């Protein structure tokens, strides 16, 4: 088993052969048909169905889907706010 590394590939172009998978909810990123199109995140089953491929054996890159990324940032922000709140109360 490969070990998962948590991290966001920000601004780094993902190889066309790599399939981006959300490390939180397991959704995979749909291929873009139009330049500038927003990312679409779909289930593995939907991906296989849509492109007629088997995901097993394909190289994956682990990232956050748009939903989990927003959720993650939200949590980071609120935990930071909570920390600064505590710091203020302590100080
Ligand atoms: Zn996700």
PDB file of the backbone (N, CA, C, O) and the ligand in Angstrom, with CONECT records:
HET     ZN  A 101       1
ATOM      1  N   UNK A   1       0.834  -1.214   0.000  1.00  0.00           N
ATOM      2  CA  UNK A   1       0.000   0.000   0.000  1.00  0.00           C
ATOM      3  C   UNK A   1       0.863   1.256   0.000  1.00  0.00           C
ATOM      4  O   UNK A   1       1.870   1.345   0.703  1.00  0.00           O
ATOM      5  N   UNK A   2       0.458   2.177  -0.771  1.00  0.00           N
ATOM      6  CA  UNK A   2       1.169   3.448  -0.788  1.00  0.00           C
ATOM      7  C   UNK A   2       0.766   4.266   0.434  1.00  0.00           C
ATOM      8  O   UNK A   2      -0.373   4.210   0.898  1.00  0.00           O
ATOM      9  N   UNK A   3       1.710   5.008   0.928  1.00  0.00           N
ATOM     10  CA  UNK A   3       1.369   5.873   2.048  1.00  0.00           C
ATOM     11  C   UNK A   3       0.827   7.183   1.514  1.00  0.00           C
ATOM     12  O   UNK A   3       1.339   7.737   0.542  1.00  0.00           O
ATOM     13  N   UNK A   4      -0.196   7.658   2.154  1.00  0.00           N
ATOM     14  CA  UNK A   4      -0.826   8.895   1.704  1.00  0.00           C
ATOM     15  C   UNK A   4      -0.085  10.089   2.298  1.00  0.00           C
ATOM     16  O   UNK A   4       0.273  10.111   3.475  1.00  0.00           O
ATOM     17  N   UNK A   5       0.123  11.053   1.458  1.00  0.00           N
ATOM     18  CA  UNK A   5       0.720  12.277   1.948  1.00  0.00           C
ATOM     19  C   UNK A   5      -0.323  13.366   1.809  1.00  0.00           C
ATOM     20  O   UNK A   5      -0.823  13.626   0.715  1.00  0.00           O
ATOM     21  N   UNK A   6      -0.646  13.996   2.916  1.00  0.00           N
ATOM     22  CA  UNK A   6      -1.639  15.062   2.860  1.00  0.00           C
ATOM     23  C   UNK A   6      -0.990  16.317   2.315  1.00  0.00           C
ATOM     24  O   UNK A   6       0.063  16.742   2.788  1.00  0.00           O
ATOM     25  N   UNK A   7      -1.611  16.889   1.342  1.00  0.00           N
ATOM     26  CA  UNK A   7      -1.063  18.114   0.774  1.00  0.00           C
ATOM     27  C   UNK A   7      -1.915  18.552  -0.383  1.00  0.00           C
ATOM     28  O   UNK A   7      -2.611  17.749  -1.005  1.00  0.00           O
ATOM     29  N   UNK A   8      -1.855  19.811  -0.663  1.00  0.00           N
ATOM     30  CA  UNK A   8      -2.632  20.343  -1.764  1.00  0.00           C
ATOM     31  C   UNK A   8      -1.669  20.728  -2.881  1.00  0.00           C
ATOM     32  O   UNK A   8      -0.728  21.494  -2.675  1.00  0.00           O
ATOM     33  N   UNK A   9      -1.918  20.194  -4.036  1.00  0.00           N
ATOM     34  CA  UNK A   9      -1.082  20.530  -5.189  1.00  0.00           C
ATOM     35  C   UNK A   9      -1.549  21.854  -5.769  1.00  0.00           C
ATOM     36  O   UNK A   9      -2.324  21.892  -6.725  1.00  0.00           O
ATOM     37  N   UNK A  10      -1.079  22.908  -5.191  1.00  0.00           N
ATOM     38  CA  UNK A  10      -1.558  24.211  -5.627  1.00  0.00           C
ATOM     39  C   UNK A  10      -0.794  24.701  -6.842  1.00  0.00           C
ATOM     40  O   UNK A  10       0.429  24.838  -6.819  1.00  0.00           O
ATOM     41  N   UNK A  11      -1.531  24.956  -7.884  1.00  0.00           N
ATOM     42  CA  UNK A  11      -0.947  25.551  -9.067  1.00  0.00           C
ATOM     43  C   UNK A  11       0.006  24.654  -9.819  1.00  0.00           C
ATOM     44  O   UNK A  11       0.604  25.085 -10.806  1.00  0.00           O
ATOM     45  N   UNK A  12       0.166  23.418  -9.382  1.00  0.00           N
ATOM     46  CA  UNK A  12       1.063  22.515 -10.089  1.00  0.00           C
ATOM     47  C   UNK A  12       0.252  21.723 -11.093  1.00  0.00           C
ATOM     48  O   UNK A  12      -0.731  21.072 -10.739  1.00  0.00           O
ATOM     49  N   UNK A  13       0.665  21.783 -12.337  1.00  0.00           N
ATOM     50  CA  UNK A  13      -0.104  21.062 -13.343  1.00  0.00           C
ATOM     51  C   UNK A  13      -0.039  19.555 -13.105  1.00  0.00           C
ATOM     52  O   UNK A  13       1.032  18.983 -12.903  1.00  0.00           O
ATOM     53  N   UNK A  14      -1.174  18.952 -13.135  1.00  0.00           N
ATOM     54  CA  UNK A  14      -1.248  17.519 -12.903  1.00  0.00           C
ATOM     55  C   UNK A  14      -1.099  16.799 -14.243  1.00  0.00           C
ATOM     56  O   UNK A  14      -1.731  17.175 -15.230  1.00  0.00           O
ATOM     57  N   UNK A  15      -0.275  15.781 -14.270  1.00  0.00           N
ATOM     58  CA  UNK A  15      -0.085  15.012 -15.495  1.00  0.00           C
ATOM     59  C   UNK A  15      -1.432  14.497 -15.985  1.00  0.00           C
ATOM     60  O   UNK A  15      -2.301  14.124 -15.196  1.00  0.00           O
ATOM     61  N   UNK A  16      -1.579  14.486 -17.276  1.00  0.00           N
ATOM     62  CA  UNK A  16      -2.839  14.058 -17.853  1.00  0.00           C
ATOM     63  C   UNK A  16      -3.171  12.617 -17.478  1.00  0.00           C
ATOM     64  O   UNK A  16      -4.338  12.240 -17.372  1.00  0.00           O
ATOM     65  N   UNK A  17      -2.111  11.812 -17.280  1.00  0.00           N
ATOM     66  CA  UNK A  17      -2.345  10.410 -16.973  1.00  0.00           C
ATOM     67  C   UNK A  17      -2.690  10.210 -15.504  1.00  0.00           C
ATOM     68  O   UNK A  17      -3.233   9.175 -15.119  1.00  0.00           O
ATOM     69  N   UNK A  18      -2.372  11.202 -14.695  1.00  0.00           N
ATOM     70  CA  UNK A  18      -2.666  11.088 -13.275  1.00  0.00           C
ATOM     71  C   UNK A  18      -4.126  11.424 -13.022  1.00  0.00           C
ATOM     72  O   UNK A  18      -4.672  12.365 -13.599  1.00  0.00           O
ATOM     73  N   UNK A  19      -4.734  10.660 -12.171  1.00  0.00           N
ATOM     74  CA  UNK A  19      -6.113  10.929 -11.798  1.00  0.00           C
ATOM     75  C   UNK A  19      -6.096  11.525 -10.398  1.00  0.00           C
ATOM     76  O   UNK A  19      -5.594  10.918  -9.451  1.00  0.00           O
ATOM     77  N   UNK A  20      -6.647  12.708 -10.289  1.00  0.00           N
ATOM     78  CA  UNK A  20      -6.668  13.389  -9.005  1.00  0.00           C
ATOM     79  C   UNK A  20      -7.809  12.845  -8.167  1.00  0.00           C
ATOM     80  O   UNK A  20      -8.970  12.870  -8.576  1.00  0.00           O
ATOM     81  N   UNK A  21      -7.463  12.357  -6.996  1.00  0.00           N
ATOM     82  CA  UNK A  21      -8.483  11.812  -6.103  1.00  0.00           C
ATOM     83  C   UNK A  21      -8.463  12.556  -4.783  1.00  0.00           C
ATOM     84  O   UNK A  21      -7.400  12.824  -4.223  1.00  0.00           O
ATOM     85  N   UNK A  22      -9.628  12.882  -4.299  1.00  0.00           N
ATOM     86  CA  UNK A  22      -9.730  13.557  -3.013  1.00  0.00           C
ATOM     87  C   UNK A  22      -9.371  12.574  -1.906  1.00  0.00           C
ATOM     88  O   UNK A  22      -9.930  11.479  -1.836  1.00  0.00           O
ATOM     89  N   UNK A  23      -8.437  12.965  -1.044  1.00  0.00           N
ATOM     90  CA  UNK A  23      -7.990  12.071   0.018  1.00  0.00           C
ATOM     91  C   UNK A  23      -8.988  12.042   1.170  1.00  0.00           C
ATOM     92  O   UNK A  23      -8.840  11.238   2.090  1.00  0.00           O
ATOM     93  N   UNK A  24      -9.998  12.902   1.134  1.00  0.00           N
ATOM     94  CA  UNK A  24     -10.983  12.940   2.213  1.00  0.00           C
ATOM     95  C   UNK A  24     -12.215  12.115   1.847  1.00  0.00           C
ATOM     96  O   UNK A  24     -12.575  11.175   2.556  1.00  0.00           O
ATOM     97  N   UNK A  25     -12.856  12.473   0.738  1.00  0.00           N
ATOM     98  CA  UNK A  25     -14.120  11.813   0.408  1.00  0.00           C
ATOM     99  C   UNK A  25     -13.973  10.805  -0.733  1.00  0.00           C
ATOM    100  O   UNK A  25     -14.910  10.058  -1.014  1.00  0.00           O
ATOM    101  N   UNK A  26     -12.804  10.773  -1.400  1.00  0.00           N
ATOM    102  CA  UNK A  26     -12.572   9.763  -2.414  1.00  0.00           C
ATOM    103  C   UNK A  26     -13.156  10.059  -3.780  1.00  0.00           C
ATOM    104  O   UNK A  26     -13.147   9.197  -4.659  1.00  0.00           O
ATOM    105  N   UNK A  27     -13.659  11.259  -3.970  1.00  0.00           N
ATOM    106  CA  UNK A  27     -14.142  11.624  -5.301  1.00  0.00           C
ATOM    107  C   UNK A  27     -12.954  11.852  -6.229  1.00  0.00           C
ATOM    108  O   UNK A  27     -11.877  12.251  -5.784  1.00  0.00           O
ATOM    109  N   UNK A  28     -13.155  11.598  -7.513  1.00  0.00           N
ATOM    110  CA  UNK A  28     -12.099  11.835  -8.483  1.00  0.00           C
ATOM    111  C   UNK A  28     -12.486  13.009  -9.376  1.00  0.00           C
ATOM    112  O   UNK A  28     -13.664  13.293  -9.592  1.00  0.00           O
ATOM    113  N   UNK A  29     -11.462  13.679  -9.884  1.00  0.00           N
ATOM    114  CA  UNK A  29     -11.709  14.858 -10.698  1.00  0.00           C
ATOM    115  C   UNK A  29     -11.982  14.451 -12.138  1.00  0.00           C
ATOM    116  O   UNK A  29     -11.223  13.698 -12.747  1.00  0.00           O
ATOM    117  N   UNK A  30     -13.069  14.959 -12.657  1.00  0.00           N
ATOM    118  CA  UNK A  30     -13.431  14.665 -14.039  1.00  0.00           C
ATOM    119  C   UNK A  30     -12.480  15.385 -14.974  1.00  0.00           C
ATOM    120  O   UNK A  30     -11.997  16.476 -14.671  1.00  0.00           O
ATOM    121  N   UNK A  31     -12.215  14.764 -16.113  1.00  0.00           N
ATOM    122  CA  UNK A  31     -11.359  15.418 -17.107  1.00  0.00           C
ATOM    123  C   UNK A  31     -12.064  16.648 -17.649  1.00  0.00           C
ATOM    124  O   UNK A  31     -13.288  16.696 -17.775  1.00  0.00           O
ATOM    125  N   UNK A  32     -11.258  17.623 -17.959  1.00  0.00           N
ATOM    126  CA  UNK A  32     -11.834  18.861 -18.489  1.00  0.00           C
ATOM    127  C   UNK A  32     -12.029  18.734 -19.988  1.00  0.00           C
ATOM    128  O   UNK A  32     -11.152  18.263 -20.712  1.00  0.00           O
ATOM    129  N   UNK A  33     -13.163  19.153 -20.421  1.00  0.00           N
ATOM    130  CA  UNK A  33     -13.442  19.134 -21.851  1.00  0.00           C
ATOM    131  C   UNK A  33     -13.250  20.520 -22.450  1.00  0.00           C
ATOM    132  O   UNK A  33     -13.002  20.666 -23.647  1.00  0.00           O
ATOM    133  N   UNK A  34     -13.369  21.529 -21.603  1.00  0.00           N
ATOM    134  CA  UNK A  34     -13.227  22.908 -22.063  1.00  0.00           C
ATOM    135  C   UNK A  34     -12.197  23.594 -21.176  1.00  0.00           C
ATOM    136  O   UNK A  34     -12.202  23.414 -19.958  1.00  0.00           O
ATOM    137  N   UNK A  35     -11.319  24.375 -21.781  1.00  0.00           N
ATOM    138  CA  UNK A  35     -10.338  25.119 -21.005  1.00  0.00           C
ATOM    139  C   UNK A  35     -11.044  26.130 -20.117  1.00  0.00           C
ATOM    140  O   UNK A  35     -11.963  26.822 -20.556  1.00  0.00           O
ATOM    141  N   UNK A  36     -10.615  26.209 -18.886  1.00  0.00           N
ATOM    142  CA  UNK A  36     -11.203  27.180 -17.984  1.00  0.00           C
ATOM    143  C   UNK A  36     -12.466  26.684 -17.308  1.00  0.00           C
ATOM    144  O   UNK A  36     -13.091  27.398 -16.524  1.00  0.00           O
ATOM    145  N   UNK A  37     -12.826  25.466 -17.619  1.00  0.00           N
ATOM    146  CA  UNK A  37     -14.002  24.873 -16.990  1.00  0.00           C
ATOM    147  C   UNK A  37     -13.706  24.614 -15.515  1.00  0.00           C
ATOM    148  O   UNK A  37     -12.587  24.256 -15.148  1.00  0.00           O
ATOM    149  N   UNK A  38     -14.709  24.797 -14.688  1.00  0.00           N
ATOM    150  CA  UNK A  38     -14.525  24.536 -13.267  1.00  0.00           C
ATOM    151  C   UNK A  38     -14.346  23.036 -13.043  1.00  0.00           C
ATOM    152  O   UNK A  38     -14.875  22.212 -13.789  1.00  0.00           O
ATOM    153  N   UNK A  39     -13.588  22.700 -11.998  1.00  0.00           N
ATOM    154  CA  UNK A  39     -13.377  21.292 -11.676  1.00  0.00           C
ATOM    155  C   UNK A  39     -14.693  20.626 -11.330  1.00  0.00           C
ATOM    156  O   UNK A  39     -15.546  21.192 -10.646  1.00  0.00           O
ATOM    157  N   UNK A  40     -14.830  19.422 -11.817  1.00  0.00           N
ATOM    158  CA  UNK A  40     -15.991  18.641 -11.426  1.00  0.00           C
ATOM    159  C   UNK A  40     -15.490  17.407 -10.714  1.00  0.00           C
ATOM    160  O   UNK A  40     -14.562  16.745 -11.179  1.00  0.00           O
ATOM    161  N   UNK A  41     -16.094  17.099  -9.600  1.00  0.00           N
ATOM    162  CA  UNK A  41     -15.670  15.940  -8.809  1.00  0.00           C
ATOM    163  C   UNK A  41     -16.779  14.912  -8.805  1.00  0.00           C
ATOM    164  O   UNK A  41     -17.924  15.200  -8.456  1.00  0.00           O
ATOM    165  N   UNK A  42     -16.417  13.716  -9.199  1.00  0.00           N
ATOM    166  CA  UNK A  42     -17.408  12.663  -9.360  1.00  0.00           C
ATOM    167  C   UNK A  42     -16.925  11.401  -8.661  1.00  0.00           C
ATOM    168  O   UNK A  42     -15.752  11.277  -8.312  1.00  0.00           O
ATOM    169  N   UNK A  43     -17.832  10.485  -8.468  1.00  0.00           N
ATOM    170  CA  UNK A  43     -17.458   9.239  -7.802  1.00  0.00           C
ATOM    171  C   UNK A  43     -16.629   8.381  -8.752  1.00  0.00           C
ATOM    172  O   UNK A  43     -16.678   8.549  -9.970  1.00  0.00           O
ATOM    173  N   UNK A  44     -15.869   7.460  -8.168  1.00  0.00           N
ATOM    174  CA  UNK A  44     -15.017   6.570  -8.967  1.00  0.00           C
ATOM    175  C   UNK A  44     -15.857   5.792  -9.966  1.00  0.00           C
ATOM    176  O   UNK A  44     -15.466   5.599 -11.117  1.00  0.00           O
ATOM    177  N   UNK A  45     -17.018   5.351  -9.501  1.00  0.00           N
ATOM    178  CA  UNK A  45     -17.902   4.575 -10.354  1.00  0.00           C
ATOM    179  C   UNK A  45     -18.371   5.418 -11.549  1.00  0.00           C
ATOM    180  O   UNK A  45     -18.423   4.945 -12.684  1.00  0.00           O
ATOM    181  N   UNK A  46     -18.709   6.679 -11.259  1.00  0.00           N
ATOM    182  CA  UNK A  46     -19.159   7.579 -12.321  1.00  0.00           C
ATOM    183  C   UNK A  46     -18.033   7.844 -13.314  1.00  0.00           C
ATOM    184  O   UNK A  46     -18.259   7.941 -14.520  1.00  0.00           O
ATOM    185  N   UNK A  47     -16.818   7.958 -12.787  1.00  0.00           N
ATOM    186  CA  UNK A  47     -15.655   8.206 -13.642  1.00  0.00           C
ATOM    187  C   UNK A  47     -15.439   7.026 -14.592  1.00  0.00           C
ATOM    188  O   UNK A  47     -15.248   7.211 -15.794  1.00  0.00           O
ATOM    189  N   UNK A  48     -15.471   5.834 -14.047  1.00  0.00           N
ATOM    190  CA  UNK A  48     -15.270   4.632 -14.858  1.00  0.00           C
ATOM    191  C   UNK A  48     -16.349   4.516 -15.919  1.00  0.00           C
ATOM    192  O   UNK A  48     -16.099   4.135 -17.062  1.00  0.00           O
ATOM    193  N   UNK A  49     -17.550   4.856 -15.502  1.00  0.00           N
ATOM    194  CA  UNK A  49     -18.685   4.772 -16.407  1.00  0.00           C
ATOM    195  C   UNK A  49     -18.564   5.815 -17.510  1.00  0.00           C
ATOM    196  O   UNK A  49     -18.828   5.538 -18.680  1.00  0.00           O
ATOM    197  N   UNK A  50     -18.161   7.016 -17.116  1.00  0.00           N
ATOM    198  CA  UNK A  50     -18.110   8.139 -18.047  1.00  0.00           C
ATOM    199  C   UNK A  50     -17.026   7.961 -19.102  1.00  0.00           C
ATOM    200  O   UNK A  50     -17.234   8.278 -20.273  1.00  0.00           O
ATOM    201  N   UNK A  51     -15.861   7.449 -18.682  1.00  0.00           N
ATOM    202  CA  UNK A  51     -14.732   7.371 -19.613  1.00  0.00           C
ATOM    203  C   UNK A  51     -14.427   5.945 -20.062  1.00  0.00           C
ATOM    204  O   UNK A  51     -13.531   5.720 -20.876  1.00  0.00           O
ATOM    205  N   UNK A  52     -15.166   5.001 -19.534  1.00  0.00           N
ATOM    206  CA  UNK A  52     -14.942   3.622 -19.935  1.00  0.00           C
ATOM    207  C   UNK A  52     -13.577   3.100 -19.538  1.00  0.00           C
ATOM    208  O   UNK A  52     -12.983   2.306 -20.267  1.00  0.00           O
ATOM    209  N   UNK A  53     -13.067   3.537 -18.385  1.00  0.00           N
ATOM    210  CA  UNK A  53     -11.762   3.085 -17.923  1.00  0.00           C
ATOM    211  C   UNK A  53     -11.903   2.403 -16.570  1.00  0.00           C
ATOM    212  O   UNK A  53     -12.884   2.608 -15.855  1.00  0.00           O
ATOM    213  N   UNK A  54     -10.909   1.587 -16.231  1.00  0.00           N
ATOM    214  CA  UNK A  54     -10.833   1.011 -14.900  1.00  0.00           C
ATOM    215  C   UNK A  54      -9.860   1.863 -14.103  1.00  0.00           C
ATOM    216  O   UNK A  54      -8.746   2.137 -14.551  1.00  0.00           O
ATOM    217  N   UNK A  55     -10.288   2.277 -12.926  1.00  0.00           N
ATOM    218  CA  UNK A  55      -9.404   3.121 -12.131  1.00  0.00           C
ATOM    219  C   UNK A  55      -8.330   2.306 -11.432  1.00  0.00           C
ATOM    220  O   UNK A  55      -7.282   2.832 -11.058  1.00  0.00           O
ATOM    221  N   UNK A  56      -8.595   1.022 -11.258  1.00  0.00           N
ATOM    222  CA  UNK A  56      -7.615   0.160 -10.593  1.00  0.00           C
ATOM    223  C   UNK A  56      -6.364   0.072 -11.470  1.00  0.00           C
ATOM    224  O   UNK A  56      -6.453  -0.242 -12.657  1.00  0.00           O
ATOM    225  N   UNK A  57      -5.212   0.347 -10.886  1.00  0.00           N
ATOM    226  CA  UNK A  57      -3.966   0.262 -11.625  1.00  0.00           C
ATOM    227  C   UNK A  57      -3.538   1.581 -12.239  1.00  0.00           C
ATOM    228  O   UNK A  57      -2.431   1.694 -12.765  1.00  0.00           O
ATOM    229  N   UNK A  58      -4.406   2.578 -12.174  1.00  0.00           N
ATOM    230  CA  UNK A  58      -4.035   3.887 -12.699  1.00  0.00           C
ATOM    231  C   UNK A  58      -3.298   4.693 -11.636  1.00  0.00           C
ATOM    232  O   UNK A  58      -3.567   4.551 -10.443  1.00  0.00           O
ATOM    233  N   UNK A  59      -2.371   5.538 -12.072  1.00  0.00           N
ATOM    234  CA  UNK A  59      -1.678   6.383 -11.093  1.00  0.00           C
ATOM    235  C   UNK A  59      -2.602   7.462 -10.556  1.00  0.00           C
ATOM    236  O   UNK A  59      -3.306   8.140 -11.305  1.00  0.00           O
ATOM    237  N   UNK A  60      -2.578   7.600  -9.254  1.00  0.00           N
ATOM    238  CA  UNK A  60      -3.412   8.603  -8.604  1.00  0.00           C
ATOM    239  C   UNK A  60      -2.548   9.673  -7.973  1.00  0.00           C
ATOM    240  O   UNK A  60      -1.425   9.419  -7.538  1.00  0.00           O
ATOM    241  N   UNK A  61      -3.087  10.858  -7.934  1.00  0.00           N
ATOM    242  CA  UNK A  61      -2.484  11.886  -7.108  1.00  0.00           C
ATOM    243  C   UNK A  61      -3.532  12.297  -6.091  1.00  0.00           C
ATOM    244  O   UNK A  61      -4.685  12.547  -6.440  1.00  0.00           O
ATOM    245  N   UNK A  62      -3.131  12.367  -4.848  1.00  0.00           N
ATOM    246  CA  UNK A  62      -4.108  12.665  -3.806  1.00  0.00           C
ATOM    247  C   UNK A  62      -4.143  14.150  -3.500  1.00  0.00           C
ATOM    248  O   UNK A  62      -3.115  14.794  -3.291  1.00  0.00           O
ATOM    249  N   UNK A  63      -5.328  14.656  -3.480  1.00  0.00           N
ATOM    250  CA  UNK A  63      -5.523  16.085  -3.277  1.00  0.00           C
ATOM    251  C   UNK A  63      -6.855  16.286  -2.570  1.00  0.00           C
ATOM    252  O   UNK A  63      -7.467  15.326  -2.102  1.00  0.00           O
ATOM    253  N   UNK A  64      -7.295  17.508  -2.495  1.00  0.00           N
ATOM    254  CA  UNK A  64      -8.610  17.792  -1.937  1.00  0.00           C
ATOM    255  C   UNK A  64      -9.547  18.193  -3.063  1.00  0.00           C
ATOM    256  O   UNK A  64      -9.154  18.941  -3.958  1.00  0.00           O
ATOM    257  N   UNK A  65     -10.757  17.714  -3.032  1.00  0.00           N
ATOM    258  CA  UNK A  65     -11.745  18.192  -3.984  1.00  0.00           C
ATOM    259  C   UNK A  65     -12.177  19.596  -3.552  1.00  0.00           C
ATOM    260  O   UNK A  65     -11.865  20.037  -2.446  1.00  0.00           O
ATOM    261  N   UNK A  66     -12.885  20.280  -4.423  1.00  0.00           N
ATOM    262  CA  UNK A  66     -13.243  21.672  -4.117  1.00  0.00           C
ATOM    263  C   UNK A  66     -14.046  21.762  -2.828  1.00  0.00           C
ATOM    264  O   UNK A  66     -13.852  22.679  -2.031  1.00  0.00           O
ATOM    265  N   UNK A  67     -14.944  20.812  -2.626  1.00  0.00           N
ATOM    266  CA  UNK A  67     -15.778  20.831  -1.437  1.00  0.00           C
ATOM    267  C   UNK A  67     -14.969  20.604  -0.167  1.00  0.00           C
ATOM    268  O   UNK A  67     -15.118  21.338   0.810  1.00  0.00           O
ATOM    269  N   UNK A  68     -14.103  19.576  -0.182  1.00  0.00           N
ATOM    270  CA  UNK A  68     -13.305  19.261   1.000  1.00  0.00           C
ATOM    271  C   UNK A  68     -12.245  20.331   1.243  1.00  0.00           C
ATOM    272  O   UNK A  68     -11.875  20.596   2.387  1.00  0.00           O
ATOM    273  N   UNK A  69     -11.757  20.945   0.163  1.00  0.00           N
ATOM    274  CA  UNK A  69     -10.772  22.011   0.323  1.00  0.00           C
ATOM    275  C   UNK A  69     -11.398  23.207   1.023  1.00  0.00           C
ATOM    276  O   UNK A  69     -10.802  23.795   1.925  1.00  0.00           O
ATOM    277  N   UNK A  70     -12.616  23.561   0.595  1.00  0.00           N
ATOM    278  CA  UNK A  70     -13.333  24.668   1.226  1.00  0.00           C
ATOM    279  C   UNK A  70     -13.601  24.335   2.693  1.00  0.00           C
ATOM    280  O   UNK A  70     -13.465  25.182   3.576  1.00  0.00           O
ATOM    281  N   UNK A  71     -13.983  23.092   2.928  1.00  0.00           N
ATOM    282  CA  UNK A  71     -14.269  22.630   4.280  1.00  0.00           C
ATOM    283  C   UNK A  71     -13.012  22.695   5.146  1.00  0.00           C
ATOM    284  O   UNK A  71     -13.050  23.123   6.300  1.00  0.00           O
ATOM    285  N   UNK A  72     -11.893  22.257   4.554  1.00  0.00           N
ATOM    286  CA  UNK A  72     -10.599  22.247   5.242  1.00  0.00           C
ATOM    287  C   UNK A  72     -10.170  23.671   5.596  1.00  0.00           C
ATOM    288  O   UNK A  72      -9.743  23.941   6.719  1.00  0.00           O
ATOM    289  N   UNK A  73     -10.289  24.581   4.618  1.00  0.00           N
ATOM    290  CA  UNK A  73      -9.910  25.968   4.851  1.00  0.00           C
ATOM    291  C   UNK A  73     -10.790  26.598   5.925  1.00  0.00           C
ATOM    292  O   UNK A  73     -10.330  27.369   6.767  1.00  0.00           O
ATOM    293  N   UNK A  74     -12.084  26.241   5.864  1.00  0.00           N
ATOM    294  CA  UNK A  74     -13.033  26.750   6.842  1.00  0.00           C
ATOM    295  C   UNK A  74     -12.625  26.305   8.246  1.00  0.00           C
ATOM    296  O   UNK A  74     -12.650  27.085   9.198  1.00  0.00           O
ATOM    297  N   UNK A  75     -12.247  25.023   8.346  1.00  0.00           N
ATOM    298  CA  UNK A  75     -11.862  24.485   9.648  1.00  0.00           C
ATOM    299  C   UNK A  75     -10.563  25.121  10.142  1.00  0.00           C
ATOM    300  O   UNK A  75     -10.419  25.433  11.324  1.00  0.00           O
ATOM    301  N   UNK A  76      -9.610  25.308   9.207  1.00  0.00           N
ATOM    302  CA  UNK A  76      -8.348  25.959   9.554  1.00  0.00           C
ATOM    303  C   UNK A  76      -8.608  27.354  10.101  1.00  0.00           C
ATOM    304  O   UNK A  76      -8.030  27.777  11.103  1.00  0.00           O
ATOM    305  N   UNK A  77      -9.512  28.060   9.395  1.00  0.00           N
ATOM    306  CA  UNK A  77      -9.814  29.430   9.777  1.00  0.00           C
ATOM    307  C   UNK A  77     -10.463  29.470  11.152  1.00  0.00           C
ATOM    308  O   UNK A  77     -10.107  30.289  11.999  1.00  0.00           O
ATOM    309  N   UNK A  78     -11.428  28.566  11.360  1.00  0.00           N
ATOM    310  CA  UNK A  78     -12.142  28.612  12.630  1.00  0.00           C
ATOM    311  C   UNK A  78     -11.249  28.162  13.775  1.00  0.00           C
ATOM    312  O   UNK A  78     -11.367  28.674  14.888  1.00  0.00           O
ATOM    313  N   UNK A  79     -10.347  27.201  13.516  1.00  0.00           N
ATOM    314  CA  UNK A  79      -9.459  26.760  14.589  1.00  0.00           C
ATOM    315  C   UNK A  79      -8.445  27.851  14.912  1.00  0.00           C
ATOM    316  O   UNK A  79      -8.049  28.029  16.064  1.00  0.00           O
ATOM    317  N   UNK A  80      -8.030  28.583  13.868  1.00  0.00           N
ATOM    318  CA  UNK A  80      -7.099  29.682  14.100  1.00  0.00           C
ATOM    319  C   UNK A  80      -7.786  30.799  14.885  1.00  0.00           C
ATOM    320  O   UNK A  80      -7.194  31.434  15.758  1.00  0.00           O
ATOM    321  N   UNK A  81      -9.062  31.015  14.540  1.00  0.00           N
ATOM    322  CA  UNK A  81      -9.830  32.028  15.259  1.00  0.00           C
ATOM    323  C   UNK A  81     -10.001  31.622  16.716  1.00  0.00           C
ATOM    324  O   UNK A  81      -9.892  32.446  17.623  1.00  0.00           O
ATOM    325  N   UNK A  82     -10.270  30.345  16.921  1.00  0.00           N
ATOM    326  CA  UNK A  82     -10.444  29.840  18.277  1.00  0.00           C
ATOM    327  C   UNK A  82      -9.153  30.002  19.066  1.00  0.00           C
ATOM    328  O   UNK A  82      -9.175  30.377  20.239  1.00  0.00           O
ATOM    329  N   UNK A  83      -8.021  29.714  18.411  1.00  0.00           N
ATOM    330  CA  UNK A  83      -6.723  29.850  19.072  1.00  0.00           C
ATOM    331  C   UNK A  83      -6.426  31.294  19.437  1.00  0.00           C
ATOM    332  O   UNK A  83      -5.978  31.586  20.546  1.00  0.00           O
ATOM    333  N   UNK A  84      -6.681  32.199  18.489  1.00  0.00           N
ATOM    334  CA  UNK A  84      -6.397  33.604  18.760  1.00  0.00           C
ATOM    335  C   UNK A  84      -7.357  34.129  19.824  1.00  0.00           C
ATOM    336  O   UNK A  84      -7.018  35.011  20.612  1.00  0.00           O
ATOM    337  N   UNK A  85      -8.546  33.570  19.825  1.00  0.00           N
ATOM    338  CA  UNK A  85      -9.530  33.933  20.837  1.00  0.00           C
ATOM    339  C   UNK A  85      -9.022  33.531  22.224  1.00  0.00           C
ATOM    340  O   UNK A  85      -9.090  34.303  23.180  1.00  0.00           O
ATOM    341  N   UNK A  86      -8.513  32.305  22.300  1.00  0.00           N
ATOM    342  CA  UNK A  86      -7.963  31.790  23.557  1.00  0.00           C
ATOM    343  C   UNK A  86      -6.768  32.624  23.993  1.00  0.00           C
ATOM    344  O   UNK A  86      -6.614  32.970  25.165  1.00  0.00           O
ATOM    345  N   UNK A  87      -5.917  32.939  22.997  1.00  0.00           N
ATOM    346  CA  UNK A  87      -4.713  33.706  23.305  1.00  0.00           C
ATOM    347  C   UNK A  87      -5.084  35.065  23.865  1.00  0.00           C
ATOM    348  O   UNK A  87      -4.445  35.566  24.790  1.00  0.00           O
ATOM    349  N   UNK A  88      -6.117  35.651  23.297  1.00  0.00           N
ATOM    350  CA  UNK A  88      -6.561  36.958  23.760  1.00  0.00           C
ATOM    351  C   UNK A  88      -7.084  36.890  25.194  1.00  0.00           C
ATOM    352  O   UNK A  88      -6.838  37.764  26.025  1.00  0.00           O
ATOM    353  N   UNK A  89      -7.832  35.782  25.442  1.00  0.00           N
ATOM    354  CA  UNK A  89      -8.410  35.635  26.778  1.00  0.00           C
ATOM    355  C   UNK A  89      -7.335  35.356  27.804  1.00  0.00           C
ATOM    356  O   UNK A  89      -7.418  35.782  28.956  1.00  0.00           O
ATOM    357  N   UNK A  90      -6.283  34.602  27.342  1.00  0.00           N
ATOM    358  CA  UNK A  90      -5.198  34.258  28.262  1.00  0.00           C
ATOM    359  C   UNK A  90      -4.331  35.480  28.527  1.00  0.00           C
ATOM    360  O   UNK A  90      -3.817  35.669  29.629  1.00  0.00           O
ATOM    361  N   UNK A  91      -4.177  36.317  27.480  1.00  0.00           N
ATOM    362  CA  UNK A  91      -3.260  37.428  27.615  1.00  0.00           C
ATOM    363  C   UNK A  91      -3.896  38.636  28.152  1.00  0.00           C
ATOM    364  O   UNK A  91      -3.234  39.660  28.320  1.00  0.00           O
TER     365      UNK A  91
HETATM  366 ZN    ZN A 101     -13.489  15.587  -1.089  1.00  0.00          ZN
END
